[in-house]
């Protein structure tokens, strides 16, 4: 499903698939998480669709767990 996320800003079919999955998640009371968010355009579409969480290089680069510990 990676390609579905990365292309939602330019591909109507991929956007529709992500939107459908998001709607099913909401109907079931399950939060949705989009991975591979690599651009502002993709993030904007995810916000419009109503996806609950996002992760990817556009938001933050991977880092060692030691840096996350408090």
PDB file of N, CA, C and O in Angstrom, chain B, residues numbered from 101:
ATOM      1  N   UNK B 101       0.814  -1.185   0.000  1.00  0.00           N
ATOM      2  CA  UNK B 101       0.000   0.000   0.000  1.00  0.00           C
ATOM      3  C   UNK B 101       0.860   1.253   0.000  1.00  0.00           C
ATOM      4  O   UNK B 101       0.334   2.366  -0.031  1.00  0.00           O
ATOM      5  N   UNK B 102       2.168   1.087   0.035  1.00  0.00           N
ATOM      6  CA  UNK B 102       3.066   2.240   0.044  1.00  0.00           C
ATOM      7  C   UNK B 102       2.789   3.169  -1.129  1.00  0.00           C
ATOM      8  O   UNK B 102       2.692   4.383  -0.951  1.00  0.00           O
ATOM      9  N   UNK B 103       2.664   2.610  -2.314  1.00  0.00           N
ATOM     10  CA  UNK B 103       2.459   3.468  -3.479  1.00  0.00           C
ATOM     11  C   UNK B 103       1.153   4.235  -3.384  1.00  0.00           C
ATOM     12  O   UNK B 103       1.039   5.326  -3.943  1.00  0.00           O
ATOM     13  N   UNK B 104       0.167   3.687  -2.687  1.00  0.00           N
ATOM     14  CA  UNK B 104      -1.098   4.396  -2.524  1.00  0.00           C
ATOM     15  C   UNK B 104      -0.908   5.689  -1.755  1.00  0.00           C
ATOM     16  O   UNK B 104      -1.539   6.695  -2.082  1.00  0.00           O
ATOM     17  N   UNK B 105      -0.070   5.688  -0.760  1.00  0.00           N
ATOM     18  CA  UNK B 105       0.170   6.898   0.022  1.00  0.00           C
ATOM     19  C   UNK B 105       1.016   7.887  -0.767  1.00  0.00           C
ATOM     20  O   UNK B 105       0.697   9.075  -0.808  1.00  0.00           O
ATOM     21  N   UNK B 106       2.067   7.426  -1.382  1.00  0.00           N
ATOM     22  CA  UNK B 106       3.003   8.347  -2.015  1.00  0.00           C
ATOM     23  C   UNK B 106       2.421   9.051  -3.229  1.00  0.00           C
ATOM     24  O   UNK B 106       2.946  10.081  -3.652  1.00  0.00           O
ATOM     25  N   UNK B 107       1.352   8.519  -3.796  1.00  0.00           N
ATOM     26  CA  UNK B 107       0.791   9.097  -5.015  1.00  0.00           C
ATOM     27  C   UNK B 107      -0.581   9.758  -4.826  1.00  0.00           C
ATOM     28  O   UNK B 107      -1.200  10.155  -5.813  1.00  0.00           O
ATOM     29  N   UNK B 108      -1.071   9.888  -3.590  1.00  0.00           N
ATOM     30  CA  UNK B 108      -2.445  10.380  -3.418  1.00  0.00           C
ATOM     31  C   UNK B 108      -2.652  11.810  -3.896  1.00  0.00           C
ATOM     32  O   UNK B 108      -3.784  12.209  -4.171  1.00  0.00           O
ATOM     33  N   UNK B 109      -1.591  12.579  -3.997  1.00  0.00           N
ATOM     34  CA  UNK B 109      -1.729  13.959  -4.464  1.00  0.00           C
ATOM     35  C   UNK B 109      -1.872  14.029  -5.984  1.00  0.00           C
ATOM     36  O   UNK B 109      -2.298  15.052  -6.521  1.00  0.00           O
ATOM     37  N   UNK B 110      -1.516  12.937  -6.684  1.00  0.00           N
ATOM     38  CA  UNK B 110      -1.532  12.965  -8.150  1.00  0.00           C
ATOM     39  C   UNK B 110      -2.337  11.850  -8.797  1.00  0.00           C
ATOM     40  O   UNK B 110      -2.581  11.898 -10.002  1.00  0.00           O
ATOM     41  N   UNK B 111      -2.754  10.856  -8.038  1.00  0.00           N
ATOM     42  CA  UNK B 111      -3.450   9.703  -8.603  1.00  0.00           C
ATOM     43  C   UNK B 111      -4.816   9.541  -7.941  1.00  0.00           C
ATOM     44  O   UNK B 111      -4.898   9.248  -6.749  1.00  0.00           O
ATOM     45  N   UNK B 112      -5.876   9.729  -8.703  1.00  0.00           N
ATOM     46  CA  UNK B 112      -7.239   9.690  -8.162  1.00  0.00           C
ATOM     47  C   UNK B 112      -7.604   8.314  -7.604  1.00  0.00           C
ATOM     48  O   UNK B 112      -8.321   8.222  -6.607  1.00  0.00           O
ATOM     49  N   UNK B 113      -7.120   7.252  -8.234  1.00  0.00           N
ATOM     50  CA  UNK B 113      -7.424   5.911  -7.746  1.00  0.00           C
ATOM     51  C   UNK B 113      -6.760   5.667  -6.398  1.00  0.00           C
ATOM     52  O   UNK B 113      -7.400   5.167  -5.474  1.00  0.00           O
ATOM     53  N   UNK B 114      -5.487   6.015  -6.278  1.00  0.00           N
ATOM     54  CA  UNK B 114      -4.792   5.855  -4.996  1.00  0.00           C
ATOM     55  C   UNK B 114      -5.455   6.685  -3.903  1.00  0.00           C
ATOM     56  O   UNK B 114      -5.625   6.214  -2.778  1.00  0.00           O
ATOM     57  N   UNK B 115      -5.833   7.929  -4.235  1.00  0.00           N
ATOM     58  CA  UNK B 115      -6.504   8.776  -3.251  1.00  0.00           C
ATOM     59  C   UNK B 115      -7.815   8.133  -2.817  1.00  0.00           C
ATOM     60  O   UNK B 115      -8.132   8.135  -1.628  1.00  0.00           O
ATOM     61  N   UNK B 116      -8.576   7.591  -3.743  1.00  0.00           N
ATOM     62  CA  UNK B 116      -9.845   6.942  -3.423  1.00  0.00           C
ATOM     63  C   UNK B 116      -9.649   5.730  -2.528  1.00  0.00           C
ATOM     64  O   UNK B 116     -10.443   5.492  -1.618  1.00  0.00           O
ATOM     65  N   UNK B 117      -8.589   4.957  -2.782  1.00  0.00           N
ATOM     66  CA  UNK B 117      -8.300   3.790  -1.942  1.00  0.00           C
ATOM     67  C   UNK B 117      -7.979   4.202  -0.509  1.00  0.00           C
ATOM     68  O   UNK B 117      -8.486   3.610   0.444  1.00  0.00           O
ATOM     69  N   UNK B 118      -7.139   5.216  -0.364  1.00  0.00           N
ATOM     70  CA  UNK B 118      -6.772   5.683   0.969  1.00  0.00           C
ATOM     71  C   UNK B 118      -8.000   6.261   1.676  1.00  0.00           C
ATOM     72  O   UNK B 118      -8.200   6.034   2.869  1.00  0.00           O
ATOM     73  N   UNK B 119      -8.807   6.997   0.943  1.00  0.00           N
ATOM     74  CA  UNK B 119     -10.023   7.573   1.513  1.00  0.00           C
ATOM     75  C   UNK B 119     -10.983   6.475   1.993  1.00  0.00           C
ATOM     76  O   UNK B 119     -11.565   6.588   3.072  1.00  0.00           O
ATOM     77  N   UNK B 120     -11.145   5.425   1.200  1.00  0.00           N
ATOM     78  CA  UNK B 120     -12.024   4.320   1.579  1.00  0.00           C
ATOM     79  C   UNK B 120     -11.528   3.618   2.838  1.00  0.00           C
ATOM     80  O   UNK B 120     -12.313   3.310   3.734  1.00  0.00           O
ATOM     81  N   UNK B 121     -10.235   3.368   2.902  1.00  0.00           N
ATOM     82  CA  UNK B 121      -9.659   2.723   4.086  1.00  0.00           C
ATOM     83  C   UNK B 121      -9.850   3.603   5.315  1.00  0.00           C
ATOM     84  O   UNK B 121     -10.163   3.107   6.397  1.00  0.00           O
ATOM     85  N   UNK B 122      -9.662   4.899   5.148  1.00  0.00           N
ATOM     86  CA  UNK B 122      -9.858   5.828   6.260  1.00  0.00           C
ATOM     87  C   UNK B 122     -11.311   5.815   6.743  1.00  0.00           C
ATOM     88  O   UNK B 122     -11.566   5.832   7.948  1.00  0.00           O
ATOM     89  N   UNK B 123     -12.254   5.786   5.813  1.00  0.00           N
ATOM     90  CA  UNK B 123     -13.675   5.750   6.182  1.00  0.00           C
ATOM     91  C   UNK B 123     -14.031   4.468   6.921  1.00  0.00           C
ATOM     92  O   UNK B 123     -14.779   4.504   7.898  1.00  0.00           O
ATOM     93  N   UNK B 124     -13.511   3.353   6.470  1.00  0.00           N
ATOM     94  CA  UNK B 124     -13.764   2.083   7.147  1.00  0.00           C
ATOM     95  C   UNK B 124     -13.180   2.128   8.558  1.00  0.00           C
ATOM     96  O   UNK B 124     -13.817   1.685   9.513  1.00  0.00           O
ATOM     97  N   UNK B 125     -11.978   2.659   8.684  1.00  0.00           N
ATOM     98  CA  UNK B 125     -11.372   2.792  10.009  1.00  0.00           C
ATOM     99  C   UNK B 125     -12.242   3.617  10.944  1.00  0.00           C
ATOM    100  O   UNK B 125     -12.465   3.226  12.090  1.00  0.00           O
ATOM    101  N   UNK B 126     -12.736   4.760  10.464  1.00  0.00           N
ATOM    102  CA  UNK B 126     -13.607   5.600  11.299  1.00  0.00           C
ATOM    103  C   UNK B 126     -14.885   4.855  11.691  1.00  0.00           C
ATOM    104  O   UNK B 126     -15.322   4.934  12.839  1.00  0.00           O
ATOM    105  N   UNK B 127     -15.480   4.137  10.746  1.00  0.00           N
ATOM    106  CA  UNK B 127     -16.710   3.396  11.024  1.00  0.00           C
ATOM    107  C   UNK B 127     -16.498   2.323  12.088  1.00  0.00           C
ATOM    108  O   UNK B 127     -17.400   2.022  12.869  1.00  0.00           O
ATOM    109  N   UNK B 128     -15.304   1.753  12.109  1.00  0.00           N
ATOM    110  CA  UNK B 128     -14.974   0.714  13.090  1.00  0.00           C
ATOM    111  C   UNK B 128     -14.378   1.279  14.375  1.00  0.00           C
ATOM    112  O   UNK B 128     -14.119   0.536  15.322  1.00  0.00           O
ATOM    113  N   UNK B 129     -14.162   2.581  14.407  1.00  0.00           N
ATOM    114  CA  UNK B 129     -13.540   3.192  15.582  1.00  0.00           C
ATOM    115  C   UNK B 129     -12.056   2.915  15.682  1.00  0.00           C
ATOM    116  O   UNK B 129     -11.490   2.908  16.775  1.00  0.00           O
ATOM    117  N   UNK B 130     -11.426   2.686  14.543  1.00  0.00           N
ATOM    118  CA  UNK B 130      -9.992   2.374  14.502  1.00  0.00           C
ATOM    119  C   UNK B 130      -9.246   3.557  13.893  1.00  0.00           C
ATOM    120  O   UNK B 130      -9.627   4.054  12.834  1.00  0.00           O
ATOM    121  N   UNK B 131      -8.193   4.004  14.553  1.00  0.00           N
ATOM    122  CA  UNK B 131      -7.369   5.088  14.023  1.00  0.00           C
ATOM    123  C   UNK B 131      -6.574   4.593  12.823  1.00  0.00           C
ATOM    124  O   UNK B 131      -6.167   3.433  12.768  1.00  0.00           O
ATOM    125  N   UNK B 132      -6.358   5.482  11.867  1.00  0.00           N
ATOM    126  CA  UNK B 132      -5.577   5.138  10.684  1.00  0.00           C
ATOM    127  C   UNK B 132      -4.225   5.839  10.729  1.00  0.00           C
ATOM    128  O   UNK B 132      -4.108   6.964  11.214  1.00  0.00           O
ATOM    129  N   UNK B 133      -3.209   5.156  10.215  1.00  0.00           N
ATOM    130  CA  UNK B 133      -1.848   5.673  10.187  1.00  0.00           C
ATOM    131  C   UNK B 133      -1.320   5.579   8.762  1.00  0.00           C
ATOM    132  O   UNK B 133      -1.326   4.502   8.165  1.00  0.00           O
ATOM    133  N   UNK B 134      -0.870   6.691   8.220  1.00  0.00           N
ATOM    134  CA  UNK B 134      -0.273   6.703   6.881  1.00  0.00           C
ATOM    135  C   UNK B 134       1.244   6.705   7.023  1.00  0.00           C
ATOM    136  O   UNK B 134       1.817   7.561   7.696  1.00  0.00           O
ATOM    137  N   UNK B 135       1.876   5.745   6.388  1.00  0.00           N
ATOM    138  CA  UNK B 135       3.337   5.687   6.354  1.00  0.00           C
ATOM    139  C   UNK B 135       3.828   6.274   5.037  1.00  0.00           C
ATOM    140  O   UNK B 135       3.037   6.499   4.121  1.00  0.00           O
ATOM    141  N   UNK B 136       5.106   6.519   4.943  1.00  0.00           N
ATOM    142  CA  UNK B 136       5.750   6.991   3.722  1.00  0.00           C
ATOM    143  C   UNK B 136       5.280   8.380   3.298  1.00  0.00           C
ATOM    144  O   UNK B 136       5.183   8.664   2.104  1.00  0.00           O
ATOM    145  N   UNK B 137       4.991   9.232   4.256  1.00  0.00           N
ATOM    146  CA  UNK B 137       4.595  10.608   3.927  1.00  0.00           C
ATOM    147  C   UNK B 137       5.879  11.375   3.617  1.00  0.00           C
ATOM    148  O   UNK B 137       6.672  11.662   4.513  1.00  0.00           O
ATOM    149  N   UNK B 138       6.072  11.699   2.350  1.00  0.00           N
ATOM    150  CA  UNK B 138       7.340  12.275   1.916  1.00  0.00           C
ATOM    151  C   UNK B 138       7.200  13.646   1.269  1.00  0.00           C
ATOM    152  O   UNK B 138       8.170  14.159   0.711  1.00  0.00           O
ATOM    153  N   UNK B 139       6.011  14.253   1.331  1.00  0.00           N
ATOM    154  CA  UNK B 139       5.861  15.597   0.767  1.00  0.00           C
ATOM    155  C   UNK B 139       4.708  16.329   1.436  1.00  0.00           C
ATOM    156  O   UNK B 139       3.825  15.713   2.033  1.00  0.00           O
ATOM    157  N   UNK B 140       4.729  17.640   1.329  1.00  0.00           N
ATOM    158  CA  UNK B 140       3.653  18.476   1.880  1.00  0.00           C
ATOM    159  C   UNK B 140       2.338  18.195   1.151  1.00  0.00           C
ATOM    160  O   UNK B 140       1.275  18.202   1.771  1.00  0.00           O
ATOM    161  N   UNK B 141       2.402  17.948  -0.151  1.00  0.00           N
ATOM    162  CA  UNK B 141       1.191  17.666  -0.922  1.00  0.00           C
ATOM    163  C   UNK B 141       0.492  16.404  -0.415  1.00  0.00           C
ATOM    164  O   UNK B 141      -0.732  16.377  -0.291  1.00  0.00           O
ATOM    165  N   UNK B 142       1.260  15.372  -0.125  1.00  0.00           N
ATOM    166  CA  UNK B 142       0.685  14.136   0.409  1.00  0.00           C
ATOM    167  C   UNK B 142       0.102  14.388   1.791  1.00  0.00           C
ATOM    168  O   UNK B 142      -1.004  13.934   2.084  1.00  0.00           O
ATOM    169  N   UNK B 143       0.820  15.097   2.640  1.00  0.00           N
ATOM    170  CA  UNK B 143       0.332  15.411   3.974  1.00  0.00           C
ATOM    171  C   UNK B 143      -0.971  16.198   3.903  1.00  0.00           C
ATOM    172  O   UNK B 143      -1.899  15.917   4.662  1.00  0.00           O
ATOM    173  N   UNK B 144      -1.054  17.158   3.025  1.00  0.00           N
ATOM    174  CA  UNK B 144      -2.278  17.950   2.862  1.00  0.00           C
ATOM    175  C   UNK B 144      -3.467  17.067   2.472  1.00  0.00           C
ATOM    176  O   UNK B 144      -4.565  17.233   3.003  1.00  0.00           O
ATOM    177  N   UNK B 145      -3.249  16.134   1.550  1.00  0.00           N
ATOM    178  CA  UNK B 145      -4.323  15.231   1.141  1.00  0.00           C
ATOM    179  C   UNK B 145      -4.761  14.337   2.296  1.00  0.00           C
ATOM    180  O   UNK B 145      -5.955  14.107   2.488  1.00  0.00           O
ATOM    181  N   UNK B 146      -3.804  13.839   3.059  1.00  0.00           N
ATOM    182  CA  UNK B 146      -4.134  12.992   4.204  1.00  0.00           C
ATOM    183  C   UNK B 146      -4.972  13.757   5.219  1.00  0.00           C
ATOM    184  O   UNK B 146      -5.909  13.207   5.797  1.00  0.00           O
ATOM    185  N   UNK B 147      -4.638  15.022   5.437  1.00  0.00           N
ATOM    186  CA  UNK B 147      -5.430  15.858   6.344  1.00  0.00           C
ATOM    187  C   UNK B 147      -6.841  16.023   5.808  1.00  0.00           C
ATOM    188  O   UNK B 147      -7.804  15.908   6.566  1.00  0.00           O
ATOM    189  N   UNK B 148      -6.982  16.290   4.519  1.00  0.00           N
ATOM    190  CA  UNK B 148      -8.311  16.450   3.911  1.00  0.00           C
ATOM    191  C   UNK B 148      -9.141  15.169   4.017  1.00  0.00           C
ATOM    192  O   UNK B 148     -10.349  15.212   4.252  1.00  0.00           O
ATOM    193  N   UNK B 149      -8.478  14.047   3.842  1.00  0.00           N
ATOM    194  CA  UNK B 149      -9.161  12.753   3.908  1.00  0.00           C
ATOM    195  C   UNK B 149      -9.586  12.437   5.338  1.00  0.00           C
ATOM    196  O   UNK B 149     -10.621  11.808   5.558  1.00  0.00           O
ATOM    197  N   UNK B 150      -8.795  12.870   6.299  1.00  0.00           N
ATOM    198  CA  UNK B 150      -9.109  12.608   7.698  1.00  0.00           C
ATOM    199  C   UNK B 150      -8.324  11.481   8.324  1.00  0.00           C
ATOM    200  O   UNK B 150      -8.741  10.914   9.334  1.00  0.00           O
ATOM    201  N   UNK B 151      -7.174  11.146   7.726  1.00  0.00           N
ATOM    202  CA  UNK B 151      -6.297  10.129   8.312  1.00  0.00           C
ATOM    203  C   UNK B 151      -5.817  10.648   9.665  1.00  0.00           C
ATOM    204  O   UNK B 151      -5.509  11.831   9.806  1.00  0.00           O
ATOM    205  N   UNK B 152      -5.755   9.761  10.658  1.00  0.00           N
ATOM    206  CA  UNK B 152      -5.472  10.174  12.031  1.00  0.00           C
ATOM    207  C   UNK B 152      -3.999  10.456  12.319  1.00  0.00           C
ATOM    208  O   UNK B 152      -3.686  11.411  13.030  1.00  0.00           O
ATOM    209  N   UNK B 153      -3.108   9.659  11.791  1.00  0.00           N
ATOM    210  CA  UNK B 153      -1.685   9.791  12.079  1.00  0.00           C
ATOM    211  C   UNK B 153      -0.881   9.659  10.792  1.00  0.00           C
ATOM    212  O   UNK B 153      -1.324   9.034   9.828  1.00  0.00           O
ATOM    213  N   UNK B 154       0.304  10.256  10.792  1.00  0.00           N
ATOM    214  CA  UNK B 154       1.191  10.146   9.640  1.00  0.00           C
ATOM    215  C   UNK B 154       2.630  10.023  10.117  1.00  0.00           C
ATOM    216  O   UNK B 154       3.008  10.548  11.164  1.00  0.00           O
ATOM    217  N   UNK B 155       3.415   9.321   9.326  1.00  0.00           N
ATOM    218  CA  UNK B 155       4.844   9.218   9.589  1.00  0.00           C
ATOM    219  C   UNK B 155       5.563   9.134   8.257  1.00  0.00           C
ATOM    220  O   UNK B 155       5.015   8.661   7.261  1.00  0.00           O
ATOM    221  N   UNK B 156       6.787   9.596   8.261  1.00  0.00           N
ATOM    222  CA  UNK B 156       7.573   9.552   7.030  1.00  0.00           C
ATOM    223  C   UNK B 156       8.639  10.623   7.018  1.00  0.00           C
ATOM    224  O   UNK B 156       8.705  11.460   7.919  1.00  0.00           O
ATOM    225  N   UNK B 157       9.470  10.594   6.000  1.00  0.00           N
ATOM    226  CA  UNK B 157      10.602  11.506   5.901  1.00  0.00           C
ATOM    227  C   UNK B 157      10.202  12.972   5.864  1.00  0.00           C
ATOM    228  O   UNK B 157      10.973  13.827   6.299  1.00  0.00           O
ATOM    229  N   UNK B 158       9.024  13.279   5.357  1.00  0.00           N
ATOM    230  CA  UNK B 158       8.602  14.686   5.341  1.00  0.00           C
ATOM    231  C   UNK B 158       8.420  15.221   6.758  1.00  0.00           C
ATOM    232  O   UNK B 158       8.622  16.410   7.003  1.00  0.00           O
ATOM    233  N   UNK B 159       8.044  14.362   7.675  1.00  0.00           N
ATOM    234  CA  UNK B 159       7.771  14.787   9.051  1.00  0.00           C
ATOM    235  C   UNK B 159       8.999  14.680   9.949  1.00  0.00           C
ATOM    236  O   UNK B 159       9.261  15.566  10.762  1.00  0.00           O
ATOM    237  N   UNK B 160       9.737  13.611   9.800  1.00  0.00           N
ATOM    238  CA  UNK B 160      10.948  13.418  10.613  1.00  0.00           C
ATOM    239  C   UNK B 160      11.765  12.277  10.033  1.00  0.00           C
ATOM    240  O   UNK B 160      11.219  11.303   9.516  1.00  0.00           O
ATOM    241  N   UNK B 161      13.057  12.410  10.125  1.00  0.00           N
ATOM    242  CA  UNK B 161      13.966  11.341   9.697  1.00  0.00           C
ATOM    243  C   UNK B 161      14.079  10.302  10.803  1.00  0.00           C
ATOM    244  O   UNK B 161      13.934  10.637  11.979  1.00  0.00           O
ATOM    245  N   UNK B 162      14.336   9.046  10.447  1.00  0.00           N
ATOM    246  CA  UNK B 162      14.569   8.042  11.476  1.00  0.00           C
ATOM    247  C   UNK B 162      15.759   8.449  12.341  1.00  0.00           C
ATOM    248  O   UNK B 162      16.702   9.084  11.869  1.00  0.00           O
ATOM    249  N   UNK B 163      15.695   8.078  13.589  1.00  0.00           N
ATOM    250  CA  UNK B 163      16.787   8.398  14.503  1.00  0.00           C
ATOM    251  C   UNK B 163      17.005   7.250  15.483  1.00  0.00           C
ATOM    252  O   UNK B 163      16.113   6.425  15.685  1.00  0.00           O
ATOM    253  N   UNK B 164      18.180   7.195  16.086  1.00  0.00           N
ATOM    254  CA  UNK B 164      18.449   6.146  17.060  1.00  0.00           C
ATOM    255  C   UNK B 164      17.483   6.239  18.248  1.00  0.00           C
ATOM    256  O   UNK B 164      17.129   7.332  18.688  1.00  0.00           O
ATOM    257  N   UNK B 165      17.070   5.091  18.749  1.00  0.00           N
ATOM    258  CA  UNK B 165      16.160   5.081  19.891  1.00  0.00           C
ATOM    259  C   UNK B 165      16.747   5.811  21.093  1.00  0.00           C
ATOM    260  O   UNK B 165      16.010   6.396  21.887  1.00  0.00           O
ATOM    261  N   UNK B 166      18.062   5.779  21.229  1.00  0.00           N
ATOM    262  CA  UNK B 166      18.704   6.459  22.354  1.00  0.00           C
ATOM    263  C   UNK B 166      18.393   7.943  22.365  1.00  0.00           C
ATOM    264  O   UNK B 166      18.338   8.554  23.433  1.00  0.00           O
ATOM    265  N   UNK B 167      18.189   8.537  21.194  1.00  0.00           N
ATOM    266  CA  UNK B 167      17.853   9.955  21.129  1.00  0.00           C
ATOM    267  C   UNK B 167      16.429  10.230  21.569  1.00  0.00           C
ATOM    268  O   UNK B 167      16.110  11.358  21.943  1.00  0.00           O
ATOM    269  N   UNK B 168      15.568   9.226  21.533  1.00  0.00           N
ATOM    270  CA  UNK B 168      14.173   9.401  21.912  1.00  0.00           C
ATOM    271  C   UNK B 168      13.943   9.188  23.393  1.00  0.00           C
ATOM    272  O   UNK B 168      12.954   9.671  23.944  1.00  0.00           O
ATOM    273  N   UNK B 169      14.841   8.475  24.041  1.00  0.00           N
ATOM    274  CA  UNK B 169      14.679   8.192  25.463  1.00  0.00           C
ATOM    275  C   UNK B 169      14.944   9.438  26.277  1.00  0.00           C
ATOM    276  O   UNK B 169      15.883  10.192  26.024  1.00  0.00           O
ATOM    277  N   UNK B 170      14.110   9.623  27.232  1.00  0.00           N
ATOM    278  CA  UNK B 170      14.054  10.776  27.962  1.00  0.00           C
ATOM    279  C   UNK B 170      14.894  11.421  28.864  1.00  0.00           C
ATOM    280  O   UNK B 170      14.550  12.488  29.374  1.00  0.00           O
TER     281      UNK B 170
END
